[in-house]
Each structure stands twice: as C-alpha cells, then as structure tokens.
Amino acid sequence: MAPRVLAPGDPVVFVDRRRRSYYAELAPGGTTNARGKLLAHDDAIGATDGSIVRSPGRVAFHVFLATYSEHVLNMKRHAQIVYPKDAALIALWADLHPGATVVEGGFGSGALTMAILRAIGGGGRLTTYELHAEPAGRAFKNVAALLGETPNHTVRIADIYAGIEEREVDRVILDVPEPWEVIPHAIGALRSGGLLAAYVPTALQVHRLALALTYSRWFPAVDSYESIVRPWHVTARSVRPEQRIIGHTGFVVVGRKAARELVWVPGSRSEAPDPPADVVEPDESNG
Ligand SMILES: C[S@@+](CC[C@H](N)C(=O)[O-])C[C@H]1O[C@@H](n2cnc3c(N)ncnc32)[C@H](O)[C@@H]1O
C-alpha cells in the first residue's frame, strides 16, 4: 500500500526524541504546542505519514497518522469511553468480522463504534441506538476524523430498552447502563448462533447480566472477561513494567444465541442461585 499523505482533518501525533507524543487534528493554519515548541499544521499537511517536521527552533518531531488507540484516548469525549484494551477484547470475543451486521447500544463518544466499524469493514453494516441526539453530534465527528465517510453506519436516536427494529443480525454489542433490559429485544434481533456482548463497569452488573442471559433460556453458554494490560518500559538500561497503568475499567460479558429456546437452564442449581419462579429446572433428557 502506498504511504499515506496527511490531509486536513486527519488525527495525528507529533512524537519528540524522548518518545513523548502530542495529539492534534490537522487544521490549515493550526498549531500544536509541544511543551513550548509550536508545530505548524501546514508543515504536516501534505507530508507523508512518518515524516519529520520542525518547530521554529528547528527541533525535530515525527508526525504520524494517529492509530485507533491514540485517537480514542485523545479525542474530545463527553461520556466514559470503552478503552482500547476492552474494545480489543470485544472485537475478538464477540467475533466481529468483515461483512457482519451489528446492532450497537450506546453511541457515547464513538470509541467502541469505531472499533466495530473497523472490524466489520465496508461490507458490514452497523446500526447504533443512542438516546441523545446532541452528544451524538460529537461522536459523529470523532468517527469521521478517524474513518472518514461511513455510509454503512446508521444512528437511530431511540431507546434500545424499548426495542430493536433490525432482524437476523450477527451481533448485538451493548454499552448502556442496564444491558439486561435489552435481552428480550436482542433475542428477537439476533440470528441463530449470533452473539451478544456487553461492556459493564462493575461485578454486580456482570452477575446480573450473566444470570439474566442464562435465565432467558436462549443463551446456553455465557462467558465473562476482564482485560488487564500492563505496558512495559524498555530502554538500554532498564526493562520493567510501567509505574502507572490503567487499573480497572470494566468487564465484557458474551453470550451466543441458540436456535431455539432451551427447556433447561444451563448450570447446576448451586451455580445458579435464585432462579425466577417460572424457570424449569435442568432436564438431562433435553439436548
Ligand atoms: C458509556 S456511554 C457509551 C460509550 C461508548 N461505548 C464509547 O466507547 O464511546 C453510554 C451511552 O449510552 C446511551 N444510552 C443510555 N441508555 C440508553 C438507551 N436506553 N438506549 C440507547 N442509548 C442509551 C447514553 O446516552 C450514552 O451515550
């Protein structure tokens, strides 16, 4: 692939000799202040990704097109984003793939949306449900800065707890406060074998969601994950974990929809406390 030439609107990072990086969205006539060194965006616009630009004092910086992670961690955001380490977990464990049709709950600042769009590619289709129109405007800008036009992405300003219009979708991906409210609609929207994945910040939500999926009788196997990423500091004289890392962010719960409603509840009685009154206890003769 030919090297990319940087253009107005591109998210970039300017990297100094000490590997410190400074994020910017390139604007004609714009500047970035890198610890007192003013970097002119006009010097970067038209340059090849990875080129050197210099401050007025001739200090050199490399300018790179921002990666997904650099963009997401630096873009303007109004809601708690899904961090790249968790978006990576969702993309792989929810088995997002080129061409997949996906319904997402919660646009927020668009961080997870961008990971989904990247994974499904131009041949996939994403519909995002979001309650609030105004913040969605900011999220659209964030998505456009990284991905440009995304005609395969539709945003519905609608309450996903009230219903999902789409049918036979491959994946339902949720980052809303009460994802268990979406389960009946996800069952209607997902194709047989389709996956539901939800990001939740607390262990109590993991417990509630995993049990709600199980007791819905449509998800025979529900898995829960946490991702801990520990960056390392590596120089000629020192190799050690970084002193500061991102501690807790959230958990990912994943379930796969069966072809038909189960007549048993997966797991033993001891693993599944307090079943709802109408739940049929395990019947070994079924499946
Ligand atoms: C934590 S933010 C999502 C962050 C987003 N995943 C990201 O990575 O940038 C949760 C979003 O869900 C939206 N939301 C909350 N309840 C909703 C509902 N019932 N239907 C649709 N969207 C909802 C909120 O308005 C908010 O934008």
The ligand as an ORCA input file, in Angstrom:
! r2SCAN-3c Opt
* xyz 0 1
  C     -20.941      4.993     28.424
  S     -21.707      5.722     27.048
  C     -21.154      4.743     25.690
  C     -19.700      4.997     25.352
  C     -19.303      4.417     24.025
  N     -19.426      2.970     24.018
  C     -17.873      4.805     23.704
  O     -16.998      3.929     23.709
  O     -17.617      5.983     23.421
  C     -23.385      5.174     27.177
  C     -24.261      5.753     26.105
  O     -25.475      5.029     26.102
  C     -26.534      5.929     25.890
  N     -27.739      5.294     26.423
  C     -28.092      5.105     27.720
  N     -29.247      4.429     27.802
  C     -29.628      4.168     26.517
  C     -30.758      3.519     25.952
  N     -31.725      3.023     26.733
  N     -30.862      3.443     24.608
  C     -29.891      3.967     23.814
  N     -28.796      4.608     24.300
  C     -28.673      4.710     25.635
  C     -26.104      7.179     26.632
  O     -26.800      8.331     26.181
  C     -24.612      7.214     26.314
  O     -24.361      7.937     25.146
*
